[in-house]
Amino acid sequence: MPPPRARWNPARQRIFLSALLETGSVVRAARAAGMSRSSAQRLRLRLAGTPFDRIWEHALAAHAARMADPFAPAAPEARR
């Protein structure tokens, strides 16, 4: 019998979003959550307009801003 397919759950979503903020890479973030890039993209499409989608966008923007100025102080929410 083949192993059960991994499914997105709240814990995997948190791991993914944290890794996305840290790496800026959907591929690496999906891998950290034990999922594929394509399944992450499908999840985002399915959850368009939800907090998951908005946090995804924020994580990419925050990562890009941090890379643009690595010496800038961390945002307050990132220091918690």
Biopython code that builds the backbone (N, CA, C, O; Angstrom):
import numpy as np
from Bio.PDB.StructureBuilder import StructureBuilder

atoms = [
    (1, "MET", "N", (0.847, -1.178, 0.000)),
    (1, "MET", "CA", (0.000, 0.000, 0.000)),
    (1, "MET", "C", (0.897, 1.247, 0.000)),
    (1, "MET", "O", (1.827, 1.329, 0.802)),
    (2, "PRO", "N", (0.630, 2.227, -0.894)),
    (2, "PRO", "CA", (1.455, 3.441, -0.935)),
    (2, "PRO", "C", (1.219, 4.279, 0.320)),
    (2, "PRO", "O", (0.158, 4.197, 0.937)),
    (3, "PRO", "N", (2.219, 5.089, 0.696)),
    (3, "PRO", "CA", (2.046, 5.948, 1.875)),
    (3, "PRO", "C", (0.956, 6.980, 1.617)),
    (3, "PRO", "O", (0.730, 7.363, 0.468)),
    (4, "PRO", "N", (0.281, 7.433, 2.660)),
    (4, "PRO", "CA", (-0.760, 8.447, 2.464)),
    (4, "PRO", "C", (-0.145, 9.751, 1.962)),
    (4, "PRO", "O", (0.980, 10.103, 2.319)),
    (5, "ARG", "N", (-0.895, 10.449, 1.140)),
    (5, "ARG", "CA", (-0.429, 11.737, 0.622)),
    (5, "ARG", "C", (-0.418, 12.776, 1.732)),
    (5, "ARG", "O", (-1.333, 12.841, 2.553)),
    (6, "ALA", "N", (0.617, 13.576, 1.742)),
    (6, "ALA", "CA", (0.681, 14.674, 2.709)),
    (6, "ALA", "C", (-0.378, 15.707, 2.336)),
    (6, "ALA", "O", (-0.646, 15.941, 1.158)),
    (7, "ARG", "N", (-0.955, 16.301, 3.323)),
    (7, "ARG", "CA", (-1.973, 17.336, 3.100)),
    (7, "ARG", "C", (-1.578, 18.600, 3.862)),
    (7, "ARG", "O", (-0.908, 18.559, 4.894)),
    (8, "TRP", "N", (-2.025, 19.717, 3.305)),
    (8, "TRP", "CA", (-1.811, 20.981, 3.984)),
    (8, "TRP", "C", (-2.704, 21.021, 5.219)),
    (8, "TRP", "O", (-3.893, 20.712, 5.151)),
    (9, "ASN", "N", (-2.118, 21.403, 6.335)),
    (9, "ASN", "CA", (-2.867, 21.606, 7.566)),
    (9, "ASN", "C", (-2.334, 22.891, 8.198)),
    (9, "ASN", "O", (-1.346, 23.441, 7.710)),
    (10, "PRO", "N", (-2.954, 23.380, 9.259)),
    (10, "PRO", "CA", (-2.489, 24.645, 9.845)),
    (10, "PRO", "C", (-1.009, 24.630, 10.244)),
    (10, "PRO", "O", (-0.316, 25.632, 10.067)),
    (11, "ALA", "N", (-0.525, 23.523, 10.771)),
    (11, "ALA", "CA", (0.890, 23.462, 11.167)),
    (11, "ALA", "C", (1.797, 23.583, 9.944)),
    (11, "ALA", "O", (2.783, 24.319, 9.981)),
    (12, "ARG", "N", (1.480, 22.876, 8.870)),
    (12, "ARG", "CA", (2.290, 22.966, 7.645)),
    (12, "ARG", "C", (2.222, 24.380, 7.065)),
    (12, "ARG", "O", (3.221, 24.892, 6.559)),
    (13, "GLN", "N", (1.052, 25.010, 7.137)),
    (13, "GLN", "CA", (0.925, 26.376, 6.633)),
    (13, "GLN", "C", (1.816, 27.328, 7.427)),
    (13, "GLN", "O", (2.466, 28.194, 6.842)),
    (14, "ARG", "N", (1.854, 27.180, 8.752)),
    (14, "ARG", "CA", (2.714, 28.039, 9.580)),
    (14, "ARG", "C", (4.187, 27.817, 9.242)),
    (14, "ARG", "O", (4.947, 28.776, 9.107)),
    (15, "ILE", "N", (4.584, 26.564, 9.106)),
    (15, "ILE", "CA", (5.974, 26.260, 8.742)),
    (15, "ILE", "C", (6.305, 26.895, 7.398)),
    (15, "ILE", "O", (7.354, 27.519, 7.237)),
    (16, "PHE", "N", (5.401, 26.731, 6.432)),
    (16, "PHE", "CA", (5.613, 27.282, 5.096)),
    (16, "PHE", "C", (5.777, 28.797, 5.150)),
    (16, "PHE", "O", (6.730, 29.337, 4.589)),
    (17, "LEU", "N", (4.854, 29.488, 5.823)),
    (17, "LEU", "CA", (4.896, 30.949, 5.850)),
    (17, "LEU", "C", (6.128, 31.460, 6.590)),
    (17, "LEU", "O", (6.717, 32.461, 6.181)),
    (18, "SER", "N", (6.524, 30.800, 7.659)),
    (18, "SER", "CA", (7.749, 31.194, 8.372)),
    (18, "SER", "C", (8.969, 31.024, 7.478)),
    (18, "SER", "O", (9.830, 31.902, 7.419)),
    (19, "ALA", "N", (9.042, 29.900, 6.786)),
    (19, "ALA", "CA", (10.171, 29.651, 5.891)),
    (19, "ALA", "C", (10.151, 30.610, 4.705)),
    (19, "ALA", "O", (11.207, 31.022, 4.224)),
    (20, "LEU", "N", (8.971, 30.964, 4.234)),
    (20, "LEU", "CA", (8.866, 31.912, 3.122)),
    (20, "LEU", "C", (9.403, 33.273, 3.542)),
    (20, "LEU", "O", (10.116, 33.920, 2.774)),
    (21, "LEU", "N", (9.072, 33.714, 4.745)),
    (21, "LEU", "CA", (9.598, 34.974, 5.265)),
    (21, "LEU", "C", (11.118, 34.907, 5.386)),
    (21, "LEU", "O", (11.817, 35.862, 5.046)),
    (22, "GLU", "N", (11.618, 33.793, 5.865)),
    (22, "GLU", "CA", (13.057, 33.627, 6.077)),
    (22, "GLU", "C", (13.834, 33.521, 4.767)),
    (22, "GLU", "O", (14.902, 34.118, 4.632)),
    (23, "THR", "N", (13.310, 32.771, 3.806)),
    (23, "THR", "CA", (14.076, 32.472, 2.589)),
    (23, "THR", "C", (13.663, 33.271, 1.363)),
    (23, "THR", "O", (14.481, 33.505, 0.473)),
    (24, "GLY", "N", (12.401, 33.694, 1.304)),
    (24, "GLY", "CA", (11.898, 34.351, 0.108)),
    (24, "GLY", "C", (11.695, 33.393, -1.053)),
    (24, "GLY", "O", (11.456, 33.822, -2.182)),
    (25, "SER", "N", (11.788, 32.099, -0.781)),
    (25, "SER", "CA", (11.697, 31.079, -1.829)),
    (25, "SER", "C", (10.505, 30.165, -1.579)),
    (25, "SER", "O", (10.424, 29.503, -0.544)),
    (26, "VAL", "N", (9.582, 30.135, -2.534)),
    (26, "VAL", "CA", (8.425, 29.250, -2.418)),
    (26, "VAL", "C", (8.883, 27.796, -2.435)),
    (26, "VAL", "O", (8.342, 26.968, -1.703)),
    (27, "VAL", "N", (9.864, 27.484, -3.256)),
    (27, "VAL", "CA", (10.373, 26.110, -3.341)),
    (27, "VAL", "C", (10.936, 25.668, -1.990)),
    (27, "VAL", "O", (10.587, 24.599, -1.489)),
    (28, "ARG", "N", (11.805, 26.489, -1.406)),
    (28, "ARG", "CA", (12.412, 26.117, -0.118)),
    (28, "ARG", "C", (11.387, 26.085, 1.005)),
    (28, "ARG", "O", (11.444, 25.217, 1.876)),
    (29, "ALA", "N", (10.454, 27.023, 0.989)),
    (29, "ALA", "CA", (9.425, 27.051, 2.030)),
    (29, "ALA", "C", (8.531, 25.821, 1.938)),
    (29, "ALA", "O", (8.187, 25.220, 2.955)),
    (30, "ALA", "N", (8.160, 25.453, 0.727)),
    (30, "ALA", "CA", (7.329, 24.254, 0.550)),
    (30, "ALA", "C", (8.093, 23.020, 1.009)),
    (30, "ALA", "O", (7.531, 22.151, 1.676)),
    (31, "ARG", "N", (9.356, 22.941, 0.659)),
    (31, "ARG", "CA", (10.179, 21.805, 1.076)),
    (31, "ARG", "C", (10.263, 21.737, 2.604)),
    (31, "ARG", "O", (10.199, 20.649, 3.177)),
    (32, "ALA", "N", (10.406, 22.893, 3.268)),
    (32, "ALA", "CA", (10.471, 22.921, 4.736)),
    (32, "ALA", "C", (9.189, 22.378, 5.356)),
    (32, "ALA", "O", (9.214, 21.772, 6.427)),
    (33, "ALA", "N", (8.067, 22.600, 4.670)),
    (33, "ALA", "CA", (6.773, 22.120, 5.160)),
    (33, "ALA", "C", (6.485, 20.690, 4.721)),
    (33, "ALA", "O", (5.444, 20.128, 5.064)),
    (34, "GLY", "N", (7.405, 20.103, 3.963)),
    (34, "GLY", "CA", (7.194, 18.738, 3.485)),
    (34, "GLY", "C", (6.214, 18.652, 2.334)),
    (34, "GLY", "O", (5.571, 17.623, 2.126)),
    (35, "MET", "N", (6.102, 19.748, 1.580)),
    (35, "MET", "CA", (5.150, 19.817, 0.478)),
    (35, "MET", "C", (5.886, 20.267, -0.787)),
    (35, "MET", "O", (7.073, 20.590, -0.741)),
    (36, "SER", "N", (5.176, 20.286, -1.906)),
    (36, "SER", "CA", (5.779, 20.720, -3.173)),
    (36, "SER", "C", (5.407, 22.169, -3.474)),
    (36, "SER", "O", (4.439, 22.710, -2.939)),
    (37, "ARG", "N", (6.206, 22.778, -4.346)),
    (37, "ARG", "CA", (5.924, 24.146, -4.781)),
    (37, "ARG", "C", (4.558, 24.217, -5.445)),
    (37, "ARG", "O", (3.786, 25.142, -5.191)),
    (38, "SER", "N", (4.260, 23.244, -6.293)),
    (38, "SER", "CA", (2.985, 23.284, -7.019)),
    (38, "SER", "C", (1.800, 23.139, -6.067)),
    (38, "SER", "O", (0.761, 23.764, -6.283)),
    (39, "SER", "N", (1.935, 22.332, -5.025)),
    (39, "SER", "CA", (0.813, 22.213, -4.086)),
    (39, "SER", "C", (0.650, 23.505, -3.288)),
    (39, "SER", "O", (-0.468, 23.880, -2.933)),
    (40, "ALA", "N", (1.761, 24.185, -3.007)),
    (40, "ALA", "CA", (1.675, 25.473, -2.311)),
    (40, "ALA", "C", (0.965, 26.501, -3.190)),
    (40, "ALA", "O", (0.122, 27.256, -2.705)),
    (41, "GLN", "N", (1.301, 26.532, -4.478)),
    (41, "GLN", "CA", (0.651, 27.469, -5.398)),
    (41, "GLN", "C", (-0.845, 27.168, -5.515)),
    (41, "GLN", "O", (-1.664, 28.086, -5.545)),
    (42, "ARG", "N", (-1.196, 25.888, -5.579)),
    (42, "ARG", "CA", (-2.621, 25.521, -5.648)),
    (42, "ARG", "C", (-3.353, 25.933, -4.373)),
    (42, "ARG", "O", (-4.485, 26.414, -4.427)),
    (43, "LEU", "N", (-2.699, 25.743, -3.227)),
    (43, "LEU", "CA", (-3.313, 26.152, -1.962)),
    (43, "LEU", "C", (-3.545, 27.655, -1.954)),
    (43, "LEU", "O", (-4.603, 28.118, -1.529)),
    (44, "ARG", "N", (-2.575, 28.409, -2.416)),
    (44, "ARG", "CA", (-2.733, 29.864, -2.437)),
    (44, "ARG", "C", (-3.894, 30.277, -3.342)),
    (44, "ARG", "O", (-4.677, 31.159, -2.988)),
    (45, "LEU", "N", (-4.001, 29.647, -4.495)),
    (45, "LEU", "CA", (-5.125, 29.955, -5.391)),
    (45, "LEU", "C", (-6.462, 29.629, -4.729)),
    (45, "LEU", "O", (-7.423, 30.391, -4.834)),
    (46, "ARG", "N", (-6.505, 28.496, -4.052)),
    (46, "ARG", "CA", (-7.738, 28.082, -3.387)),
    (46, "ARG", "C", (-8.091, 29.019, -2.229)),
    (46, "ARG", "O", (-9.268, 29.231, -1.935)),
    (47, "LEU", "N", (-7.075, 29.577, -1.577)),
    (47, "LEU", "CA", (-7.294, 30.447, -0.420)),
    (47, "LEU", "C", (-7.103, 31.925, -0.756)),
    (47, "LEU", "O", (-6.807, 32.729, 0.128)),
    (48, "ALA", "N", (-7.268, 32.283, -2.018)),
    (48, "ALA", "CA", (-7.091, 33.677, -2.444)),
    (48, "ALA", "C", (-7.952, 34.606, -1.593)),
    (48, "ALA", "O", (-9.134, 34.347, -1.366)),
    (49, "GLY", "N", (-7.336, 35.691, -1.129)),
    (49, "GLY", "CA", (-8.049, 36.687, -0.342)),
    (49, "GLY", "C", (-8.149, 36.373, 1.141)),
    (49, "GLY", "O", (-8.682, 37.177, 1.907)),
    (50, "THR", "N", (-7.652, 35.231, 1.553)),
    (50, "THR", "CA", (-7.705, 34.844, 2.967)),
    (50, "THR", "C", (-6.433, 35.313, 3.675)),
    (50, "THR", "O", (-5.497, 35.776, 3.024)),
    (51, "PRO", "N", (-6.394, 35.197, 5.002)),
    (51, "PRO", "CA", (-5.160, 35.561, 5.705)),
    (51, "PRO", "C", (-3.925, 34.816, 5.182)),
    (51, "PRO", "O", (-2.845, 35.402, 5.114)),
    (52, "PHE", "N", (-4.062, 33.549, 4.816)),
    (52, "PHE", "CA", (-2.918, 32.804, 4.279)),
    (52, "PHE", "C", (-2.352, 33.519, 3.055)),
    (52, "PHE", "O", (-1.138, 33.696, 2.949)),
    (53, "ASP", "N", (-3.204, 33.924, 2.149)),
    (53, "ASP", "CA", (-2.787, 34.611, 0.923)),
    (53, "ASP", "C", (-2.135, 35.952, 1.254)),
    (53, "ASP", "O", (-1.098, 36.300, 0.689)),
    (54, "ARG", "N", (-2.743, 36.698, 2.166)),
    (54, "ARG", "CA", (-2.196, 38.011, 2.527)),
    (54, "ARG", "C", (-0.857, 37.877, 3.247)),
    (54, "ARG", "O", (0.050, 38.676, 3.014)),
    (55, "ILE", "N", (-0.722, 36.880, 4.118)),
    (55, "ILE", "CA", (0.547, 36.677, 4.825)),
    (55, "ILE", "C", (1.626, 36.232, 3.844)),
    (55, "ILE", "O", (2.781, 36.640, 3.967)),
    (56, "TRP", "N", (1.263, 35.402, 2.875)),
    (56, "TRP", "CA", (2.214, 34.983, 1.826)),
    (56, "TRP", "C", (2.786, 36.227, 1.152)),
    (56, "TRP", "O", (4.002, 36.374, 1.027)),
    (57, "GLU", "N", (1.896, 37.123, 0.719)),
    (57, "GLU", "CA", (2.332, 38.342, 0.033)),
    (57, "GLU", "C", (3.215, 39.187, 0.945)),
    (57, "GLU", "O", (4.251, 39.694, 0.515)),
    (58, "HIS", "N", (2.807, 39.338, 2.203)),
    (58, "HIS", "CA", (3.586, 40.118, 3.172)),
    (58, "HIS", "C", (4.963, 39.485, 3.395)),
    (58, "HIS", "O", (5.965, 40.197, 3.470)),
    (59, "ALA", "N", (5.018, 38.164, 3.501)),
    (59, "ALA", "CA", (6.294, 37.479, 3.736)),
    (59, "ALA", "C", (7.269, 37.740, 2.593)),
    (59, "ALA", "O", (8.448, 38.003, 2.829)),
    (60, "LEU", "N", (6.784, 37.669, 1.361)),
    (60, "LEU", "CA", (7.661, 37.932, 0.214)),
    (60, "LEU", "C", (8.133, 39.381, 0.205)),
    (60, "LEU", "O", (9.304, 39.653, -0.060)),
    (61, "ALA", "N", (7.221, 40.315, 0.493)),
    (61, "ALA", "CA", (7.590, 41.732, 0.509)),
    (61, "ALA", "C", (8.579, 42.026, 1.637)),
    (61, "ALA", "O", (9.545, 42.763, 1.438)),
    (62, "ALA", "N", (8.346, 41.459, 2.807)),
    (62, "ALA", "CA", (9.241, 41.681, 3.946)),
    (62, "ALA", "C", (10.621, 41.093, 3.672)),
    (62, "ALA", "O", (11.637, 41.698, 4.011)),
    (63, "HIS", "N", (10.654, 39.927, 3.067)),
    (63, "HIS", "CA", (11.945, 39.313, 2.730)),
    (63, "HIS", "C", (12.691, 40.182, 1.717)),
    (63, "HIS", "O", (13.890, 40.420, 1.864)),
    (64, "ALA", "N", (11.989, 40.652, 0.699)),
    (64, "ALA", "CA", (12.622, 41.502, -0.320)),
    (64, "ALA", "C", (13.153, 42.789, 0.306)),
    (64, "ALA", "O", (14.250, 43.233, -0.031)),
    (65, "ALA", "N", (12.385, 43.390, 1.213)),
    (65, "ALA", "CA", (12.830, 44.617, 1.873)),
    (65, "ALA", "C", (14.068, 44.350, 2.729)),
    (65, "ALA", "O", (14.992, 45.163, 2.758)),
    (66, "ARG", "N", (14.086, 43.225, 3.415)),
    (66, "ARG", "CA", (15.235, 42.875, 4.251)),
    (66, "ARG", "C", (16.474, 42.650, 3.388)),
    (66, "ARG", "O", (17.579, 43.024, 3.781)),
    (67, "MET", "N", (16.300, 42.048, 2.224)),
    (67, "MET", "CA", (17.440, 41.822, 1.338)),
    (67, "MET", "C", (17.928, 43.136, 0.729)),
    (67, "MET", "O", (19.121, 43.298, 0.470)),
    (68, "ALA", "N", (17.011, 44.067, 0.504)),
    (68, "ALA", "CA", (17.388, 45.355, -0.070)),
    (68, "ALA", "C", (18.209, 46.175, 0.926)),
    (68, "ALA", "O", (19.108, 46.917, 0.532)),
    (69, "ASP", "N", (17.894, 46.036, 2.229)),
    (69, "ASP", "CA", (18.618, 46.762, 3.271)),
    (69, "ASP", "C", (18.819, 45.839, 4.467)),
    (69, "ASP", "O", (18.070, 45.911, 5.441)),
    (70, "PRO", "N", (19.828, 44.971, 4.396)),
    (70, "PRO", "CA", (20.010, 43.976, 5.461)),
    (70, "PRO", "C", (20.366, 44.573, 6.815)),
    (70, "PRO", "O", (20.304, 43.870, 7.823)),
    (71, "PHE", "N", (20.739, 45.857, 6.868)),
    (71, "PHE", "CA", (21.107, 46.477, 8.138)),
    (71, "PHE", "C", (19.962, 47.264, 8.766)),
    (71, "PHE", "O", (20.125, 47.856, 9.833)),
    (72, "ALA", "N", (18.813, 47.272, 8.113)),
    (72, "ALA", "CA", (17.643, 47.956, 8.675)),
    (72, "ALA", "C", (17.147, 47.171, 9.885)),
    (72, "ALA", "O", (17.254, 45.944, 9.913)),
    (73, "PRO", "N", (16.606, 47.867, 10.885)),
    (73, "PRO", "CA", (16.072, 47.141, 12.047)),
    (73, "PRO", "C", (14.895, 46.264, 11.632)),
    (73, "PRO", "O", (14.168, 46.588, 10.693)),
    (74, "ALA", "N", (14.721, 45.173, 12.328)),
    (74, "ALA", "CA", (13.607, 44.259, 12.041)),
    (74, "ALA", "C", (12.290, 44.945, 12.350)),
    (74, "ALA", "O", (12.206, 45.784, 13.246)),
    (75, "ALA", "N", (11.263, 44.578, 11.598)),
    (75, "ALA", "CA", (9.922, 45.103, 11.853)),
    (75, "ALA", "C", (9.467, 44.624, 13.226)),
    (75, "ALA", "O", (9.880, 43.551, 13.667)),
    (76, "PRO", "N", (8.616, 45.402, 13.917)),
    (76, "PRO", "CA", (8.176, 45.008, 15.267)),
    (76, "PRO", "C", (7.594, 43.606, 15.329)),
    (76, "PRO", "O", (7.871, 42.878, 16.283)),
    (77, "GLU", "N", (6.791, 43.198, 14.341)),
    (77, "GLU", "CA", (6.185, 41.866, 14.388)),
    (77, "GLU", "C", (7.227, 40.766, 14.219)),
    (77, "GLU", "O", (6.996, 39.632, 14.639)),
    (78, "ALA", "N", (8.355, 41.077, 13.618)),
    (78, "ALA", "CA", (9.397, 40.068, 13.418)),
    (78, "ALA", "C", (10.237, 39.866, 14.678)),
    (78, "ALA", "O", (10.949, 38.868, 14.792)),
    (79, "ARG", "N", (10.161, 40.805, 15.625)),
    (79, "ARG", "CA", (10.971, 40.712, 16.842)),
    (79, "ARG", "C", (10.313, 39.912, 17.945)),
    (79, "ARG", "O", (10.944, 39.670, 18.974)),
    (80, "ARG", "N", (9.091, 39.498, 17.777)),
    (80, "ARG", "CA", (8.383, 38.763, 18.839)),
    (80, "ARG", "C", (8.979, 37.434, 19.097)),
    (80, "ARG", "O", (8.498, 36.698, 19.959)),
]
sb = StructureBuilder()
sb.init_structure("model")
sb.init_model(0)
sb.init_chain("A")
sb.init_seg("    ")
for serial, (resi, resn, name, xyz) in enumerate(atoms, 1):
    if name == "N":
        sb.init_residue(resn, " ", resi, " ")
    sb.init_atom(name, np.array(xyz, "f"), 0.0, 1.0, " ", f" {name:<3s}", serial, name[0])
structure = sb.get_structure()
